[in-house]
Amino acid sequence: MKNILGLGVALPEKGISRDSFTFSTEERAQVMVEMRNWIGTYKIDEEDSPISWYYGESYGLGLIQAADLIGKGRPILDILKNQEILDKLKKEGFALVKDNATKRIKNKILTEMEAYAIAGSNPREVAARLNKLFEDGNSDWERLARSELSMAAERAKEEEWKAWGIETMDFVPAPDACPICTALAGEYKINECPLPVDDTHPRCRCARRPGADVDTRSLQRPEEPKPAGFEFVEALSLKEAEEWARNNGLADLISYKGASVEVANEWNRSVFDHITRFPMLRENLKFIGTTQERQRAFVRLYVADLRERYPTYSEESLIRLARKQAGKTPGSVYAYSINDQYTSGISVNSKWAKTADKFKNNLASDVVSGFHPVGCDSVRSVVDHEMAHQLDNLLELRRSDEFKEVMQGFFAEGGNIPNDLSRYALKNPGETIAEAWAEYLNNESPRPLSKKIGDLIELKYTAKFGGNS
């Protein structure tokens, strides 16, 4: 509004008032460009769109409420396993807002604004008209948005109850329900129960609950997917790679957006092999995928947490704080292993992941220069390196007496880390372990230090958790 009001009045001709000054042809065109750009910010498929944020939040709250209504817990990270459903809903959802409210702006407001601009109306008149049009439309927009958010929560509840094996659902009218909703009261098969708003009317406050005959005490929590006891299956697309990882329970949240299929496959292959070999690793794998997607997931979860702790803070402040905490990814970094309460796991920088050949060429140069170990010129070796950090944390390896003994013996024999392992391994004990493990798995004849550290990892895991690594 301010931009439009300011157009054409910066340098008015002497003697002409601001109220009588009109738009030039170029300025009229600029008005329309600005309007179209502003309307474009409400696209559901834009990652930073406020619609996406609130839709996802409503869906998550619906899952939490569904679990609470049957007396079951549902950790927030477990909820994120429904990411595929949420993504689908976000693509299909907000149909009313997208198709009606946005269409209303484009058809009514934009058309009228265009007529005003073409007619040469002065900026004050256009700005005032714009304010009135949006003021009149606010109630429609709010009603449509609230309706869609309500339906998102209700769809989430239905999906959650299906997962628990619930087959019936009650439609419960609000105390002051209208005749339409009152007539719908009763028990239905879970797939046939009316959806408030969608099957009733806007601003519907009716609810749905598990059927009265459902014995919530006998419900069993669905078992977590477990890795298949057979070989890894290579995907042909990113969607397939994510589905395979999700179906085999590799992590709570999976997103390879921004990566090539080849890199996603290598990530899946290594994670699959590691949690098959070391099952306890799975407990800390809340996220696998690209680093940029991990940061977005972290922000979403952290904001939800902050909102409960600081209810008076603005949404913008919470998002800004969460983004700062999530950090940024330097372009030179290949990948990360993270340990936090929201998104612990391993992720790859999409800058490298998007082009596998470029990624591998860089890795080959690193090996030739001695920056990374012998044999570690593949994407797989990068994943193995990051999984070593997860093993280190699980086994508390770097602080163990056994690891200190290995390193003391290595130095006593005249060992040199840059020559006998890699230059990057000099950074700290954690990187020494990660580089050694990567060579242990990727060099057909691992050198002595890598062999000793690799053997130690396997021995420590067996001693702590039993079984055969």
N, C-alpha and C positions, 0 to 999 in steps of 0.2 A: 504494500500500500504506500509506504513512504517513498519507495523508489519511483513509483508511478507519479506520486504527487510532486516529486522533485523534477520530473522530466519537463523540459521546455521552459522552466522558470528561472534558471540560473542567471541568464543574461537577457532579460526582457528589454525590448526596445523602449527608449525613453518615452514616458508619457502613457505607456500601456500597462494597465494593472495586471496583477497576477491572476485575478479572476477571469479576465477577458482574454488572457493569452491562450493560444491553442497549440496542439501538437503539430509538429512537422510530420511529413510523410515518413521520414526515417524513424522518428520517435514513436509514431503509431505502430510501426513494425516491431520496435523494441518492446513496447507494452505487451504485444501478443507473445513474443518470445519468452519474456519473463513469466507471463501467466502460464504458458505451457510447461516451462521448466519447473515452476512451483507445483503444478498439479502432478508432475512426474515423480515427486518425492513420495507419493503414497502408493507406490507399487508393492504388492505383497512379496514379489520375488527378489526385491532388493534386500541384501543382508542387513543393512543398517536401518531399514525402514522401521518406524515406530510400530507399524502394524505387525510386522514379523515378531518384534519383541513381545508385544502384548498378547498376540495369539499364542505364542509358545508358552508364555507364563500361564495363561488361562488353561491350556491343555495340561500343563504340569500340575496345577492346583486341582484340576478335576481328578487326576490320578491319585493324588494324596487324599482327597475327600472320599474317593471310592474305597480305598484301602481302609480308611478310618471307619467308614460306615459298616464294614464287616469285621471290625475289630482286629485288623491286621496291619502290620507295619509295612512301610514301603519307602526305603531310603531314597533320597533324591537322586543318587547316581544310578540306582536300579531303574528309576523312572526313565532315565535317559536312554535305556535300552529300547524304548519305544520311539527312538528318533526317526525310524523309517516311516512310522505311522504319522508322526508329527510333520515330517517333510511333505508327505502326501496331502495331509490336511491343509498345510500352508499353501500348497499349489492349487488345491481345489476349493479351499475355504475362502472366507471373506467375499463370497460370490455377491452377496447383497451390496456390500460396500463398494466393491470393485465395479459391479455391473450397474448399480443404481446410483449411489452417491457420486461416484466419479463421473458417471455418464451425465448425471444431473448438472455437475459443474461444467463439463465440457459442452453440453447441449444448451443449457440455459445461460449460465454465467458467462462462459467464454463467448458464446454467440452474441450476447448482449453487449459485452465489453468490446467486442470487435466492431459492432455497429456504432458504439459511442466513439471509439478511436477513429474510425473512418469518417464519422460525421464531424470530427474536429473539435469535440467537446474539450473544454479546458480541464487541466489536471485536477483542480479541486472538485469539480463536478464528477469526474470519473472516479476519483478516490472515494468520495462520499457514496456514490452508487455501488461501488465495490463493497464497501463496509456493510451497506444495507443488504446486499444480495447474500453475503456470507453469514450475516447475522440471521437472516431468515432461514438459511439452510442449515444452521448449526443443530437445530433440534432433530432434523432428519438424519444428519450425519451421526449424531450421538446415539439416536435410537438404533440405527443400523449397526453401528459398531458394537454397542452393548449386546444386541441380539446375536451377532456372530460370536462374540467372546463367550456368551452363555452356551451356545451350541458346541463350541470347542470343548468346554469343560464337560458337558453332557456326553459327548462322543468319547472323551477320555474315560469317563466312568464306565461306559458300556464296554470298552475294550478291556479295561482292567478286570471287570467282573467275569467277562468271558474267559480270561486267562485263569481265573480261579475255578472255572468249571460251573459257574452259576448259570442256570438255564432260564430262570424267570425273573421278571422285574415288575414292580408296581409303579403305576403312574399316580402321583399324589398331588392333587390340586392344592393351590395356595388357599389360605383361610378365606380370602375374599375373591376366590376364583370366579371367572365369568361362566355363563352357561356352556360355552364351548368346551372349556377345560373340565368342568364338573361332570359332563357327560362322558369324558374319557377316563375317569377314575376306574381303577381296577388292576388286575394282574394280567400280564402278557408274556408271551415267549420273548426272550431277550432281544431277538432280532426284529420283533414286531411292536415293541413298546413305543408309543408316540414320543417324538423328540420335542421338548418345549421350544417354542418359537417357530421351529421349522414346520411342525405339524399343528401348531396352535395359532399364536398371534405375536406380534412384536411386544417386547417388554414383558413377556410371560414370566411369572415367578414361581411356576409350578416345579415340582421336583420328581425325580425317579429314584427308587430305592430297590434293593434286592427283594425278591418275592418274599411274602410273609412266611412261606413254608421252607425257606432256605435256612438250614442249620449251619450258621457261621462257625460254630465250634468244630465241626467236622471237616471244614475246608482245609485243604493242604496247599501250601505255597508251591507254585509251579517249580519244578526242578530247573536249575540253570543248565543251559546247553553245555555239553562237554565236547572237547575235541574228539573228532572221529578217530577210531583206533587204526586208521589206515593212512594211506599216503596223501600228501598235499595235492590239491587240485588247482591248476592254474586257471585264472579267470581271463575272459576275453574282453572285458570292459571294466571300468571303475565300479559301476553299479554291481556287477557280478563279484568283484573283489571284496567290496564292502559286505555284500550279502553272505559270501562264503565265510568271511571273518566273523560276522554276527551269528550265523548258524552254527559255527563251531566254537562259539564262546570265547574268542580270543581276547575280548575286552568289553567293558561296559558300553563305551561310546566309540564309534568308529567313523572316521570321515577322511577319505583320501582326496577330497576336492583340491584341485591344483596339481595333482601328481599324474604321472604317466601310468599306464596299466602295468608296464614292466616293473616299475619301482613298487607299486602297490603289491604286486605278486611276490616280490622278494621280501617285502616287509611281512606279509602274511606267512610266507614260507618259514622265515627265521623265527617269528613269534610262535608259530604252530610247533615247530621243532623244539623250541625251548620249553614251552609249557607242557609238552608231552614228556619231555625228559626231566623237567623240574616242575611238577604240578603246582607247588606252592608259590611259584612266581605269579600265577594268575591272580592271586588276591590283590596285588597292588597295581594291576593293569586296568586302570579306569579309562584310559584313552590310548588309542593308536591311530595314526594318520598323519596329516601334515601339521606342521607347527602352527601355521596360521589358523587352522581349524581348531586346534587345541586352545589357542588363545581366545577364540570366540566362545568356546564352551566354558572356559574358565570365567570369562566376564559374565556370561549368563548366570552361572551358578553363584558366583561371588556377589553379584547384584542382589540375587534372591536372598542370600544370607544377610547382606548389609541392610536390606529393606526391613527385615525383622528387627535388627538391632538398632537401626536409626530411622524410625518411621517418619520423623519430621524432615529428613533431608530430601531434597528434590531428586527426581529420577536422573536428571542430567548430572548432578553431583556424584551420585552413586556409580553411574556408568563411567564417569571420568576417573574416579578413584579405582574402580575395578580394572580399567584399561591400563592404568599406570602400574598396578600390581601385576598384571599379566605380562608386562614387559614387551620388548620388541625383539625381532629376530635379525641379527646382523647378517648381511648378505654372505659373508665368508663362512658362516656356520653351516655344516651339513645337516646335523641332527641334534636332538636333545633327549636326555633321559631326565624326567621330572618326578619329584616326589612332593606332592601337596595333597591336601584333603579333597580337592575337587577333580583334578585331571592328571593324577600320576600315571606315568607310562612313558612311552617313547614316541617321538614324532620326527618327521623329516621336513626340512625346509623346502617349501614348494618351488623356490628359486632353482634348486638343483633337481628336485623330484620331477619337474615337468618335462625334462629332456634327459632321458636315461643315458644316451650316448655322451652328451656333454659331461654329465655326472661321472661316468666311468672314465672318461679321458682325464678329468681332473684327479681322480683317485689314482690312476696309473702314474701320473706325474708325481703325485705325493709319495708313491712307493719308490720310484726311481730316485727321488731326492732324499729318501730316508726319513721323510716326515711321518709316514705310516709304515707298519711292518710289512715284511715280505709276504706276498700272497693276498694282501688286503687291498686289491684294486677292483673289487666288485661291490655292487650295492648291498649284497648280502653281508659283506664284511662290516659295513657301516651299521646294519641292524644288529649284528652279533656284538659289535662294540657297545652299542647302547644297552643291549640286554645284559651285558656284563656289569654295567652300573647297577641294574636292578638286582642281579645276583649278589653284588658286593653289599648292597644295602640289606638284602634279605639275610645274608650270612654274617654281616658285620665283619667282612673279610679284612679290610684295610687296617682295622684295629686289633686283629687277632695276633696272638703270639706266633702262630704257624706262618703267617705271611711275613712277619718281621724276621723270623728265622730264615725263610727262603731268601729274602733280600740281603740279610747279613752274610749268608753263605755266598751269594752271588758277588757281592762286593769284595769279600775276602779272597775270592778266586780271581780277582782282577777284572771283574765284569764292568762293562760300560753300557749304560742304558741306551744312548743314541746309536751305538754301533751294534749292540746285541738285541735291540728291540726296535725303538724308533725315537725320533726327536720329540714327538708329541708326548711320549710316555714320561718325559722328564717333568711335565707340568705339575703333577702331584701323584700320590699313591693310587688314587682312584683311577687316574688315566693310565697308570702303569698296568693295573689289573685289566682294564678294558682293552688296551692294546694287546696285552698278552693273550687274552681270551680270543680276540679276533684272529690273531695269528694261529693260535692253537686249533681253531676250527677251519681256517682257510689255507694254511700252508701245509702241503702234503708231508713235509718234514719239519715240523716246528722246532725252532731253536731251543736250547736248554732252558732259558728263563721262561719262555712261553709254555714249555712242556711242564715245568714244575708248578707254575701258577695254575695252569689248566687242570692238572691232576689234583691240586689242592682244592680247587673249587668243587670238583666232583666228590672228593673225600669229605669235605666239610658239609656238603648238602646231605650226603648219605648219613653222616654222623648225627646231624640235627633232625632230619625228617624220616630217615630210614628208606628202605626200598633201594632200587638200583637206578643210578643216574645214567 
